[in-house]
Amino acid sequence: MKTIKINTWIDISKEFTGIVEFPAGSIFWIKDGKRHREDGPAVEYSNGTKKWYLEGIEIYSYIYHLYKTYLILDISPHPIYPLVKIHKVLLKDSIKENILISGMAEYER
């Protein structure tokens, strides 16, 4: 995968796919000009903050962050991204599905 070092977002084309590094140390994984990574965080800021994205949409693993008690009922592969998992989770009063990309649950705990 191609890695480029840039100073501003203006330097990236809308068609770019690869890894972008900024002078301060932040790293972004880009697919067709959008933040995207299927096997880990798509953004790693120089201060240690990590964020996960698919096709430019930020993915939150809110279930693990907000709820102290839950039961994972099922784990299945995402229909488009085989490295991404979908967790079906039983909460106190509902069942929710949550997208999980590698490293998300460990990062938020």
Secondary structure, 3 states (H helix, E strand, C coil): CCEEECCCHHHCCCCCCEEEECCCCCEEEEECCEECCCCCCCEECCCCCEEEEECCEEECCHHHHHCCCCEEEEEEECCCCCCCEEEEEECCCCEEEEEECCCHHHHHC
